[in-house]
Amino acid sequence: MVNALSIDLEYWWCSEFLKKYLPEDKNELDDLIFDSLYPLLELLDKHNTKATFFVLGMVAEKYPQLIEEIYKKGHEIASHAYSHTTLYELGREGFEEEIKKSINILGKYKPIGFRAPSFSINNSTKWAFEVLEKYGFKYDSSIFPIRTMLYGVPNAPVHIYRPSKNDVTKHDPDGQIIEFPLTIFRCLGKNIPIAGGFYLRVFPLWFLRWGIKRINRNRPVVIYIHPWETYPKIPRLKVPLFSRFVTYYGINSALKKFETLLKEFEFKPIREVLKEFQLGANQVIAEIKVAK
């Protein structure tokens, strides 16, 4: 089974658990983009693996040559909006402005994929699919079929589907946007997240491997990681205990776990997995094309 690999390229201080504790002028902070990203790029090169990079517009605006380097390595460039503000905060008009800014910055790479900051698409922000369709996007990977204090649509499908504009938990065969939801599996009646990020850091490696193999019996997984989550020298801010745990736990071992997954499973960019994956009555999703 070919799985999808995605990297959310954003600043380390974009974490929702840190935002309240940052200085007003973020220019005072060392963003550590290069320090945290290059070890990941080296591992991808080492294991001949390509990924989808959901790039924050602010990062691409500041480091255009870095995005060009990622693209020339054969990775997919997709959109992560512009400022890492959640869709709940932006509202429809604000979101559309961010999408336009993102496209202006990433336009040469013809992005067809999107991931919302903090997975902030649910039925309260379902208008996002109309905006994405308007600006030519073909797929989204923002819906997380769990419930957390920040995000989640616990009753959403766990497989690739086309969300209804009226209810994101329903499949619409005529829908224009394809959703690749973040990966969970059912265990003891619960949705257990195994998609990456904090869950990659907190769960033991044996559990991640077992979960992926179990899911691969009938569908691909999508793994995500933020470069800062694999970089042990990331700044440790003075934040409450829970925020500190969610943000920093497991960072020291994350890169090694990530490499083990690269060794044991086959990964491709999301657009490639969707191109191969069959939806509904064995119909190949033909409109997913490789942006050259």
C-alpha positions in Angstrom: 0.0 0.0 0.0 1.3 3.4 -1.0 0.8 6.0 1.8 0.8 9.8 1.7 3.5 11.9 3.4 3.0 15.6 4.3 5.1 18.2 6.0 3.5 21.4 7.3 6.1 24.0 6.7 5.5 26.8 9.3 7.3 28.6 12.1 7.8 26.8 15.4 5.9 29.5 17.1 2.7 28.9 15.1 1.6 26.3 17.6 -1.8 27.3 19.2 -0.3 26.3 22.6 2.4 29.0 22.3 0.7 31.9 20.7 -0.4 33.6 24.0 3.2 33.5 25.3 5.0 35.1 22.4 6.4 38.6 22.2 4.4 41.1 20.2 7.2 41.4 17.7 7.9 37.9 16.4 10.9 39.2 14.4 12.7 39.0 17.7 12.5 35.2 17.5 14.8 33.0 15.5 12.5 31.0 13.3 15.0 28.1 12.8 13.4 27.2 9.5 16.6 26.0 7.9 17.9 24.3 11.1 14.8 22.3 11.6 14.0 21.5 7.9 17.3 20.3 6.5 17.5 17.2 8.6 14.1 16.2 7.3 15.1 16.9 3.7 18.2 14.9 4.1 16.2 11.9 5.3 13.8 12.2 2.4 16.7 12.3 0.0 18.4 9.3 1.8 15.3 7.2 1.4 14.3 8.5 -2.0 10.9 9.7 -0.7 8.9 12.6 -2.0 6.3 14.4 0.2 3.7 17.1 0.0 4.8 20.3 1.6 1.9 22.4 2.9 3.7 25.8 2.9 2.7 28.7 5.0 2.5 31.8 2.8 4.6 33.9 5.3 7.4 31.3 5.1 7.4 31.2 1.3 7.3 35.0 1.2 10.4 35.2 3.4 12.3 32.3 1.9 11.3 31.9 -1.7 14.6 30.2 -2.6 14.0 27.5 0.0 10.6 26.7 -1.5 12.2 26.5 -4.9 14.8 24.1 -3.6 12.1 21.9 -2.1 10.2 21.9 -5.4 13.3 21.1 -7.5 13.9 18.0 -5.2 10.6 16.7 -6.6 8.3 17.4 -3.7 4.7 18.7 -4.1 4.1 22.3 -3.0 0.6 22.9 -1.5 -1.0 25.7 0.5 -1.2 26.1 4.3 -2.8 29.5 3.9 -0.8 32.6 4.7 -0.6 33.5 8.4 -1.5 30.3 10.3 -4.7 31.9 11.6 -7.5 29.4 12.1 -10.5 29.6 9.8 -12.7 30.2 12.9 -10.8 33.5 13.5 -10.6 34.5 9.8 -14.2 34.1 8.7 -15.0 33.5 5.1 -13.8 36.9 3.7 -10.6 36.8 5.7 -9.9 33.2 4.5 -10.5 34.1 0.9 -7.9 37.0 1.3 -5.4 34.5 2.7 -6.0 32.1 -0.1 -5.4 34.8 -2.7 -2.2 35.8 -1.0 -1.0 32.2 -0.8 -1.7 31.7 -4.5 0.1 34.9 -5.4 3.2 33.6 -3.5 3.0 30.0 -4.6 1.4 30.4 -8.0 4.4 29.2 -10.0 4.1 25.8 -8.4 0.4 25.5 -9.3 -0.8 24.2 -5.8 -3.8 22.0 -6.0 -3.8 20.9 -2.3 -4.7 22.7 0.9 -4.4 22.1 4.6 -6.1 24.5 7.1 -4.0 25.8 10.0 -4.8 23.7 13.1 -7.1 21.5 11.0 -9.8 24.2 11.4 -12.3 22.9 8.9 -15.5 21.6 10.3 -19.2 22.3 9.7 -18.8 25.8 11.2 -16.2 26.6 8.4 -17.6 24.4 5.6 -17.7 27.5 3.4 -13.9 26.8 3.0 -14.7 24.2 0.3 -16.5 26.8 -1.8 -13.5 29.1 -1.5 -11.0 26.4 -2.4 -13.1 25.3 -5.4 -13.3 28.9 -6.6 -9.5 29.2 -6.6 -8.9 26.0 -8.4 -7.9 23.6 -5.6 -8.6 19.9 -6.1 -8.1 18.4 -2.7 -8.0 19.2 1.0 -6.4 17.4 4.0 -7.8 19.3 7.0 -10.6 17.2 8.5 -9.5 15.2 11.5 -12.1 12.5 12.5 -11.5 13.0 16.3 -12.5 15.6 18.9 -9.8 17.7 20.6 -9.9 21.0 22.4 -8.7 22.7 19.2 -10.1 20.8 16.2 -11.9 17.7 15.0 -15.0 16.3 13.2 -15.4 13.0 15.1 -18.2 11.7 12.9 -16.5 12.5 9.6 -15.6 9.6 7.2 -12.1 8.1 7.8 -11.6 7.3 4.2 -11.0 9.5 1.1 -14.2 11.2 0.1 -15.9 14.3 -1.4 -17.4 16.4 1.4 -20.9 17.9 0.9 -21.0 21.7 1.0 -23.9 21.3 3.4 -22.4 18.8 5.8 -18.7 17.9 5.8 -19.5 14.6 7.4 -21.4 13.5 4.3 -20.0 12.2 1.0 -21.2 14.0 -2.1 -20.3 12.1 -5.3 -20.6 15.4 -7.2 -18.4 17.3 -4.9 -15.5 19.2 -6.5 -13.0 18.9 -3.6 -11.6 15.6 -2.6 -10.9 15.2 1.2 -8.0 13.1 2.4 -8.8 13.1 6.2 -6.1 12.8 8.8 -5.7 9.2 9.7 -7.3 7.4 12.6 -8.3 3.8 13.3 -11.1 2.4 15.4 -10.2 0.6 18.6 -12.6 -0.3 21.4 -15.2 2.0 19.9 -12.9 5.0 19.8 -11.1 6.9 17.0 -7.4 6.7 17.7 -5.3 9.3 15.9 -2.2 8.0 14.3 -1.6 10.6 11.6 1.6 12.1 12.9 2.5 15.4 14.7 1.9 15.1 18.4 0.6 11.6 18.0 3.9 10.5 16.3 5.8 12.0 19.2 3.7 10.6 22.0 2.9 7.0 20.8 5.6 4.3 20.9 7.1 3.2 17.6 5.6 -0.3 17.8 2.1 1.2 18.1 2.6 3.5 15.1 3.9 0.6 13.0 1.0 -1.7 14.1 -1.6 1.0 13.4 -0.3 1.8 9.9 -0.2 -1.9 9.0 -3.7 -2.4 10.3 -5.1 0.6 8.3 -3.2 -0.4 5.2 -5.4 -3.5 4.9 -8.0 -1.4 3.2 -6.8 2.2 2.8 -3.7 4.5 2.7 -2.7 6.6 5.6 -1.6 10.2 5.5 1.3 11.1 7.9 2.1 14.7 8.8 4.9 16.3 10.6 6.2 19.8 11.4 9.9 20.3 11.0 10.2 22.0 14.4 8.7 18.8 16.0 11.9 16.9 15.0 14.4 19.5 16.1 15.6 19.1 19.7 17.0 22.6 19.9 13.6 24.3 19.5 13.1 27.0 22.1 11.3 25.9 25.3 9.0 28.7 26.4 7.6 29.0 29.9 4.0 27.8 29.3 1.5 25.8 31.4 2.2 22.1 32.0 -0.3 20.8 29.5 0.8 23.2 26.7 4.4 22.2 27.4 3.6 18.5 27.2 1.6 18.8 23.9 4.3 21.1 22.3 7.5 19.5 23.4 7.0 15.9 24.4 8.9 13.4 22.3 10.8 15.9 20.2 14.2 14.3 20.9 13.1 11.0 19.4 10.8 12.2 16.7 13.3 12.3 13.8 14.4 8.7 14.5 10.8 7.5 14.6 10.2 9.3 11.3 13.1 7.7 9.6 12.0 4.2 10.8 8.6 4.8 9.1 10.4 5.9 5.9 12.3 2.6 5.9 9.3 0.4 6.6 6.5 2.0 4.5 6.2 3.4 1.1 5.2 7.1 0.9 4.4 9.5 -1.9 3.0 13.1 -2.1 -0.7 13.3 -1.5 -1.5 14.2 -5.1 0.2 11.0 -6.3 -1.7 8.8 -3.8 -5.0 10.4 -4.8 -4.1 9.9 -8.5 -3.8 6.2 -7.8 -6.6 5.8 -5.3 -10.0 4.6 -6.5 -13.1 6.2 -5.1 -16.7 5.0 -5.2 -17.5 2.5 -7.9 -13.9 1.8 -8.7 -13.6 5.1 -10.5 -10.1 6.6 -10.6 -9.9 10.2 -9.5 -8.7 11.3 -12.9 -8.7 15.1 -12.3 -5.8 14.9 -9.8 -2.9 15.7 -12.1 0.7 16.2 -11.3 1.6 19.9 -11.4 4.7 20.2 -13.4 
